[in-house]
Amino acid sequence: VNMKKLLPLFCILGFSAQPAFAANIDMQLLTAQSQFRALSEDMGSALSYKPITPAEPLGITGFDIGIEATSTEMKKSAPVWNTITGGTTINNLVVPKVHVAKGLPLDIDIAAFYSAVPTTNIKLVGAELRYAVLPGGVALPAVAIRGSYTKLSGVNQLTFNTKGLDVSVSKGFA
């Protein structure tokens, strides 16, 4: 991948996220349990592991490195963000990530990602372990079981992690 071609994408992602975030998150500013619940539900959606790799195993020599960005609508907690950031209302939380995946023997893959949401104190790491129950082929789709984990850091008053278990099905073309 030509890094010169990716530079405009990095710039667009970085600058588009800048106006949405103007302060660090301070959880001590929450005044009601209902605010915390709304915030934790939306953050769970935004910060949970997103499986982006196909179910087909990478193989012992295979690897994948990439960048991604997800945007999650803060349906329940948009007004709460105004309180915890000192005046910034967040309607969508954009989370840019760098990820890496490596194939292992026996149709097993491991992967990890790192994220730092621009101009906030949100930092996130995640990992996955994936086993291709059916590796797929020319005629058959691949089927994999994936376990994942994410952990939030940078927000001093909040310990936050997500765990997931899913089944993925994918079929390559060509």
C-alpha positions as CSV (number, residue, x, y, z in Angstrom):
1,V,0.0,0.0,0.0
2,N,1.4,3.4,-1.0
3,M,1.5,5.5,2.1
4,K,1.4,8.7,0.1
5,K,-2.1,7.7,-1.1
6,L,-3.2,7.0,2.5
7,L,-2.1,10.4,3.8
8,P,-5.2,12.3,2.6
9,L,-7.4,9.7,4.3
10,F,-5.5,10.2,7.6
11,C,-5.9,14.0,7.3
12,I,-9.6,13.8,6.5
13,L,-10.2,11.4,9.4
14,G,-8.2,13.5,11.8
15,F,-9.7,16.8,10.9
16,S,-13.3,15.5,10.7
17,A,-13.0,14.2,14.2
18,Q,-11.4,17.4,15.6
19,P,-14.5,19.6,15.9
20,A,-16.5,17.0,17.6
21,F,-14.1,16.7,20.6
22,A,-12.8,19.6,22.6
23,A,-12.0,18.3,26.1
24,N,-11.1,15.4,28.2
25,I,-13.8,13.2,29.5
26,D,-14.5,13.7,33.2
27,M,-16.8,11.0,34.6
28,Q,-17.1,12.8,38.0
29,L,-19.4,15.3,36.3
30,L,-22.2,12.8,35.9
31,T,-25.0,13.5,38.3
32,A,-27.4,10.6,37.8
33,Q,-27.3,6.8,37.4
34,S,-29.4,7.1,34.3
35,Q,-26.7,9.3,32.6
36,F,-24.0,6.7,33.4
37,R,-26.2,3.9,32.0
38,A,-26.9,5.7,28.8
39,L,-23.2,6.6,28.4
40,S,-22.0,3.0,29.1
41,E,-24.5,1.5,26.6
42,D,-23.4,3.8,23.8
43,M,-19.7,3.5,24.7
44,G,-20.1,-0.3,24.7
45,S,-21.4,-0.1,21.1
46,A,-18.7,2.4,20.0
47,L,-15.7,0.8,21.7
48,S,-16.4,-2.9,21.3
49,Y,-14.3,-5.0,19.0
50,K,-15.5,-4.8,15.4
51,P,-14.6,-7.9,13.4
52,I,-13.4,-6.6,10.0
53,T,-11.4,-9.6,8.8
54,P,-13.0,-12.4,6.8
55,A,-13.6,-15.8,8.4
56,E,-11.1,-17.5,6.0
57,P,-7.8,-18.2,7.9
58,L,-4.7,-16.2,6.9
59,G,-2.5,-19.3,7.0
60,I,0.9,-19.6,8.6
61,T,2.6,-17.1,6.3
62,G,-0.4,-14.7,6.1
63,F,-0.7,-11.3,7.9
64,D,-2.9,-8.2,7.6
65,I,-2.1,-4.6,8.6
66,G,-4.5,-1.8,8.1
67,I,-6.3,1.3,9.3
68,E,-10.0,1.7,9.9
69,A,-12.4,4.2,11.4
70,T,-15.9,3.4,12.8
71,S,-18.6,5.9,13.6
72,T,-21.3,5.1,16.2
73,E,-24.3,7.2,16.8
74,M,-24.7,8.2,20.4
75,K,-28.4,7.7,20.5
76,K,-28.9,7.4,24.2
77,S,-26.0,9.6,25.5
78,A,-25.6,12.6,23.2
79,P,-26.7,15.1,25.9
80,V,-24.5,13.4,28.5
81,W,-21.4,14.1,26.4
82,N,-22.1,17.9,27.0
83,T,-21.8,17.3,30.7
84,I,-18.7,15.1,30.8
85,T,-16.7,17.1,28.2
86,G,-17.4,20.5,29.6
87,G,-19.8,21.7,26.8
88,T,-19.3,19.6,23.7
89,T,-22.3,17.6,22.5
90,I,-21.4,14.4,20.7
91,N,-23.9,12.9,18.3
92,N,-21.4,10.4,16.7
93,L,-18.2,9.0,18.1
94,V,-15.6,8.4,15.5
95,V,-12.9,5.8,16.5
96,P,-9.9,5.5,14.2
97,K,-7.8,2.3,14.6
98,V,-4.7,0.6,13.5
99,H,-4.9,-3.2,13.4
100,V,-2.7,-6.1,12.7
101,A,-3.5,-9.8,12.2
102,K,-1.3,-12.9,11.9
103,G,-2.1,-16.4,10.7
104,L,-1.0,-19.3,12.8
105,P,-1.1,-23.1,12.2
106,L,-4.3,-25.1,12.4
107,D,-6.5,-22.4,10.9
108,I,-6.1,-20.1,13.9
109,D,-5.5,-16.3,13.6
110,I,-4.7,-13.7,16.2
111,A,-5.3,-10.0,15.8
112,A,-4.9,-6.8,17.8
113,F,-5.7,-3.1,17.4
114,Y,-4.9,0.3,19.0
115,S,-6.9,3.5,19.0
116,A,-6.5,7.0,20.4
117,V,-9.6,9.1,19.7
118,P,-8.3,12.6,18.6
119,T,-8.3,15.4,21.1
120,T,-9.9,13.2,23.9
121,N,-8.3,11.1,26.6
122,I,-9.9,7.9,25.1
123,K,-7.3,5.2,24.3
124,L,-8.4,1.7,23.4
125,V,-6.6,-1.6,22.8
126,G,-8.2,-4.9,21.6
127,A,-7.4,-8.4,20.6
128,E,-9.1,-11.4,19.0
129,L,-8.5,-15.1,18.6
130,R,-10.2,-16.7,15.7
131,Y,-10.5,-20.3,14.7
132,A,-11.8,-21.3,11.2
133,V,-14.1,-24.2,11.8
134,L,-14.5,-24.4,8.0
135,P,-11.6,-22.8,6.1
136,G,-13.6,-22.3,3.0
137,G,-12.6,-22.8,-0.6
138,V,-13.7,-22.4,-4.2
139,A,-17.2,-23.6,-3.6
140,L,-17.6,-23.4,0.2
141,P,-17.7,-20.3,2.4
142,A,-15.4,-20.0,5.4
143,V,-16.9,-20.2,8.9
144,A,-15.0,-19.0,12.0
145,I,-15.5,-18.6,15.7
146,R,-14.0,-15.5,17.2
147,G,-13.4,-14.4,20.8
148,S,-12.5,-10.7,21.3
149,Y,-11.6,-8.3,24.1
150,T,-11.2,-4.5,24.3
151,K,-9.9,-2.3,27.1
152,L,-10.3,1.4,27.6
153,S,-7.6,3.5,29.1
154,G,-7.0,7.2,29.5
155,V,-10.2,8.0,31.3
156,N,-9.1,7.9,35.0
157,Q,-12.5,7.6,36.6
158,L,-13.6,4.7,34.4
159,T,-12.6,1.1,34.0
160,F,-14.2,-0.2,30.9
161,N,-13.8,-3.4,28.8
162,T,-15.9,-5.5,26.4
163,K,-15.8,-9.2,25.6
164,G,-17.3,-10.8,22.6
165,L,-17.9,-14.2,21.0
166,D,-19.2,-14.4,17.5
167,V,-19.5,-16.6,14.4
168,S,-18.4,-15.2,11.1
169,V,-19.2,-16.5,7.6
170,S,-17.4,-15.1,4.5
171,K,-17.0,-16.1,0.9
172,G,-14.3,-14.8,-1.3
173,F,-14.8,-14.0,-5.0
174,A,-12.1,-14.6,-7.6
